[in-house]
Amino acid sequence: MFNVGILPKIELHCHLDGSVRLSTLKELGIEEKILPPDLGEDELRDLAEVPDHCPSLVDYLKRFELPLEVMQTEAALARIAHELVEDAAAEGVRYIEIRFAPHLHQKRGLSLNAIISAVVEGTKKGESLTGTRANVILCCMRHLSPEASIELVEAGRPFLGQGVVALDLAGDEQHFPPEAHAEAFEMAKSYGYHRTVHAGETGIVDNIRKSVALLHAERIGHGVSLEKDAVLYADIKAAGIPLEMCPTSNLQTKAAESYETHPLHRCLKDGIRVTLNTDNRTVSNITLSEETKNILSAGLSTAQLKTLYTNAVSVIFDSDQEKQRLMALWPAEL
């Protein structure tokens, strides 16, 4: 296999709180007296990373508890954001969209404005240090009220064009359907936000349909259950709506059974605009290079790998000029 590490990469689905450096987690945890000073590496990994055989989605979600505890100050948020850009750049990521839910960082009373500002500051610092382009996606949370989502849309509006590019909806698909947040997404569209929505990750295929029809989703996060509905499958293909797929995370949460049988393969073969992403670099203990190797070992061809890259280039929430820059980075010999 050729050296995946030297290939340019694009990361469109990456959660900030799921991608905190272990060393930073430990340092901030000790400073905040959340962790004992003598915490060992294995103990830290148990808190922050899922095991090789993750028992359930519930177990997976527990790994966000520690990061969220230490991400309650502007300094911590800015630091973690710029470190994530640095880590992504170090493995060849040339463009990244980082998503996070500002409402989850208010335990100490920070305003939404201060939280968004800190993360934008961090991503732009990382961008200036590495040359990797970095943008921010704001996540509404399904379990919060529709009013909270509207509040977030308003809070993020001054940052549009200044680092914030899109709105997302994340959280418990099972108990909180997307239509409750339709008003916020209508507002977001009118303000000029791009829209991407987590949907079809936990088997509820109709959430994909609702996200497109009611939330004006331009991209779908995960979408692994799309195969369950032949009509919707054809509609998504015809509309050219991209899927932000994250195979390792899907295996860990039991949304997919193996790399070989992951829906990415069929969707890509059928011409659906699939992209490859990590979801949560620390929680899943994965990089985009490793994600690429895993899917190549499961039968992806070099030509298909290029298609994944060109798909991602075509659907970034950025300018045509940036798309041209990124497309020019792909090696001519591949």
N, C-alpha and C positions, 0 to 999 in steps of 0.2 A: 504494500500500500504506500502511496506517495505521502509526503510529509504534510499532514493536515494542518499542523501548527503554523505553517507559513502562508496558508491561504487567507485571503481577506474574508471577513465574516460580518454578518449583520444580525443583531440581537433585537428583536421587536417585542418580546414578552419576557420581561425580567423584573421581579419584585424586589424592591429595595430592602424590605425587612427580612426577606428570605435569602439575602446575598451579602450578609455582613461578614467581614473577615473574622476568623476565629480569634486571632490575636487582639483585634479591636473589641470584640465581645468580652473577652476576658478582662482586658484593661479597664473598660468602662464599667463592667460588672463589679469589679473590685473597688473602683473609685466610688461607685454608688452604694457600696456595701450590700449589693445584691448577691455577690459571689464571695466565697471565702478566699483569702489570699493564697492558700496552698492548694487550690483546685487543680487537679491533674488534667492532662490532655485528654485522656480517655473519658473522664467525667464530663469535660467540656463538650466533647463530641457527642456524648449521649444526650446532652441538653439541646444541642444545636443542629445535629444531623440525624436523619432517619437511618435506621439500620438497613443492612443489605436487603433484608426481607421485612419490609414494613407491614405490620399487621393490618392497618386500616387507615382511612382518611383521618379519623379522629386522632390517631397516633401521629400522623404526619403534621397535623395542625398544631400539636403541642409544641413543636419546634420553633414556633413563632413567639412563644411567650417570653423567652429571655431577650431576644432582639427588641421586641416592643418595649420592654422594661427600660432598656438603656437608651432608647431613641426618643427621649422626652425633653431634650434640650436642643436649641438651635445649633450649638457647637457640634453635638453628636450627629445630628442629621446632616449637616454640611460635610463633616469628615467622612461619614459612611458613604455619602453620595460620591464624593470625589475619589475615594478609594475604590469604589465599584467600577468607575470609569477606568481607573488605572489598571485594575485587575483584568477587565475585559480587553483593554488595549494590549496588554502584555501577551495575550494569546491570539492576537490578530483581528480582534473585533474593530472594525473601522467606523461603525455607526451603531449606536445603542439608544433605545427608548426605555427609560426606567420608569416603572409605575409604582405608586404608593398611595395609601389612603390617609390623607391628612387628619381625618377625625380620630384615628387611632393613636395620635401623638399629642393629645391634649390633656393627659393625666395631670400635668403640672400647670395647666392653665395657659399654655401657649395659644395664641390666636391662629386661625387658619392662615392668615396673611404671613405671620412670622414663620410658620412651618413651611409653607410653599416657598417663601423667599430663601430659607436656609437650604432647602434641597436644590433649588435652581442654582444658588450660589455654588454649592458643592459640585454639581454636574458641570457647570461652566469652568470651574477651576480644573477639574479633571480633563475637560476638553482642551483647555489651554496648555496643560502640562503634557498631553499625549498626542494631540492632533486627531483623536477620535471624536467624532461628532456625537453629542449627547443631548437628548431631549427628554422631557418629563411628561408622563401621563398621570392624571389625577383619577383616583379610584373612589367612586361612590361605593358604599357598602350596603348590600341587600337588606341586612337586618336593621339598618337605621331607617328613620322616617323619610318619606318623600321630601319633607321640608329640609332635612339635613343635606340631601343631594342638591336641592336648589341652592342652599347656602354655599355649598362647595363650588357650584358653577359660578356664582357671583364672586366668591373669593378668588377664584382662579382667573377671572376675566382680565384683570390688569396685567397678568403675566403672559397672556397670549402673545406670541411673537417675541417673547423675551425668554424663552426656554420651555414654557408649557405649550404642548401641541394638541392634547386630546383628553377626552373623558372616557372612563371605563366604569363598568359595574362588576363588582366581585363579591364573593361570599357564598353563603348557603343557597345553592340553587333549589334544593329539595323543598324548602319551606318558604322561600321568598321569591316569587316569580318576577320577571323583569318589568311587567307593565306598571307596577307601583311607582316606578321611577321615570315614567314616560315624559312627564312635564319637564323634569330637569334636563332630559336629553333633547327635548324640543328647544328649550332655551339655549342649550349648548350649541346646537346646530345653528341657531339664529345668530349667536355671538361669533361663530367661526371656529369653534372647537371641531377637531376630528373626533370620531367615535369608534371605539372598539369595546366589545362586550364579552365577558366570560360567559360561555353558553355551551350546553351539550357536553360538559366535562364529566358530569356524574350521571349520564344516561338519559337525561330529560331532553329529548331531541326537539320538542316543541319550543323550548326556550330559544333555540337558534332562530326559528321562524319569527317568534315575537321580538327578538332583539333586532332583527332586520326591519320588520314591519313597523314596530312601535318605537324603537329606540334609535332608528336610523343608523344601525351599526354598519360601518364601512369595512371592518374586519371582525372576525370571530376568534376569541381566545379559546383554544383547545378544539372544540367541535368534534370530539372523538366519536360521539354518538350519531353523527350525521348519516352514516350508512343505514341506520334503522328506518329511514324515510326516503324511499326512492324518488318521490316527487320533489321533496325539498332538496335532495342531493342534486337533482337535475337543475333546479332553480338556482341554487348557490353557484353551480358551475356556469350556468348561462349568464348570471349577473356578475361573474368575475369576483365574487367576494372572497377574500383571502382567509385562510385558516392559520392561526399562530399555534403550531403544534409543538408539544414538549414531551417527547417519548419517555424519557427517564422518569419524570414526575408522574406521568400517566401510569407507568408500571407500578410505581411505589404506592399510588393511591388506589390501585386496582381498577383504574379506568380502562386499561389495556392489559393484555396477557403477556406479550413478548415484543421485542423489537421486530422480529420477523413478521408477526401478524398485526403490527400496529397499523391503524387505518391510513397513516401517512402514505404507505406504499400504493394502495389502491387509488387514493385521492390524487396523488401525483401522476400516476399512470393515466388516469381519466381526464387529466387536464385541469383539475381544480388547483387554484393558486395557493399551494402549501408553502409555509415557511417553517424553518427549524429554529427552535429556541430552548433555553434552559429552564425557564419558569423561576426556579429558586436555586441559585448556585451553591449556597451553603447548606440549606436544608436538604437538598437532593445530592449534595457532594458531587457536583458535576460542573464541567466547563463546556463551552460550545465546541471546543476541539474534541473533547471526549464524547459529546453528544453526536458529533459528526462521525467519529470512528465507530461508535456503536451502530449507527444506522447504515453505514457503509458495510460493516461486517454482516449486517442482516440482509444484504442483497441490493442495496442502492448502488447504481452505477455512477461513474464519473460524470457522465452526461446529465444524469438526474440531479447530481450534486450541484452542477452549474445551474440547472433549472431552479433549484431551491434558492440559490443566491440571486438569480435574476428576478425571481418572484419577489423576494424581499426588497430588492432595490426598487422595484416598480410600485411598492405599496408603503414605503416609508412615509411618515407624516412630515415631509420636508419638501424643499423646492426641487424643481426640475434640474437646476444646476447641481444640487447635491446628488441627485440620482445619476447624472452624467459622470460626476466625479467617482462615485462608487462603482459604476459599471466599468469604468476604465481600469479599475484595479485588478480585475479578474485576469489571471495569466492566459495569454493568447494560446499557449500550447495545450491547455486543458479544455 
